[in-house]
Amino acid sequence: MQMFWVYSYKGFSRTAARTVRTALVLAGRQGCCQADTGHLLLALVQTARGSAADFLRRKRVTTTALANCSAARAEGAPRRLHRCDLAPELRKAMEFAVLGAHAASAARAENEHLLCAMLEDSTCTASRWMLSLGVELPQAARECRQLSGQFILPGTPRASAMPRGSRASDKYCR
């Protein structure tokens, strides 16, 4: 086993850390000196497991759809990237993924949290690619937040269910 695969990222599940490592490998194969959110999106799609991958499939974000976007990025000879070779936009997405996981009361950030972080940053590479594939970013971000547990739609408000003019004991007691 290479040292490269031993690395893990603080605050991330094994699955999410593996996705980040896969993004580094994909960026290295393209000759890029840093992995960005486009590589991470491609890694999410290529893993083809979990709710983040299912979400992307439903939005028609597939490996073949992303092939045209990523083909223009080849920069040179393949290289080996290390765990710290992350573009600032990817670092930002990872930070927001950990914050999203905490907001969802999750112990560690998962792929769904990474996807939400990318969808919510309309300036990152992954968001621009998804936009070019016809994904409506604000709607997709809301759906992804629900998927990851960061945003739970409220049910019927309790106050509106109570009749007006009722006694306090009726409102607040069983």
ZINOR-V590681 format. One record per backbone hydrogen bond with DSSP energy under -1.0 kcal/mol. CO is the residue of the C=O (numbers start at 0). NH is the residue of the N-H. If there is no record, write none. Layout:
CO&NH / CO&NH
//
This chain:
2&5 / 8&11 / 10&108 / 12&16 / 13&17 / 14&18 / 15&19 / 16&20 / 17&21 / 18&22 / 19&23 / 20&24 / 21&25 / 22&26 / 23&27 / 24&28 / 25&29 / 26&31 / 27&30 / 27&78 / 29&74 / 29&75 / 34&86 / 35&39 / 36&40 / 37&41 / 38&42 / 39&43 / 40&44 / 41&45 / 42&46 / 49&53 / 50&54 / 51&55 / 52&56 / 53&57 / 54&58 / 55&60 / 56&59 / 61&65 / 65&69 / 66&70 / 69&72 / 70&73 / 81&84 / 83&85 / 84&34 / 86&90 / 87&91 / 88&92 / 89&93 / 90&94 / 91&95 / 92&96 / 93&97 / 94&98 / 95&99 / 96&100 / 97&101 / 98&102 / 99&103 / 100&105 / 101&104 / 108&12 / 109&113 / 110&114 / 111&115 / 112&116 / 113&117 / 114&118 / 115&119 / 120&123 / 123&127 / 124&128 / 125&129 / 126&130 / 127&131 / 128&132 / 129&134 / 130&133 / 135&139 / 136&140 / 137&141 / 138&142 / 139&143 / 140&144 / 141&145 / 142&146 / 143&147 / 144&149 / 144&150 / 162&165 / 166&170 / 167&171 / 168&172
//
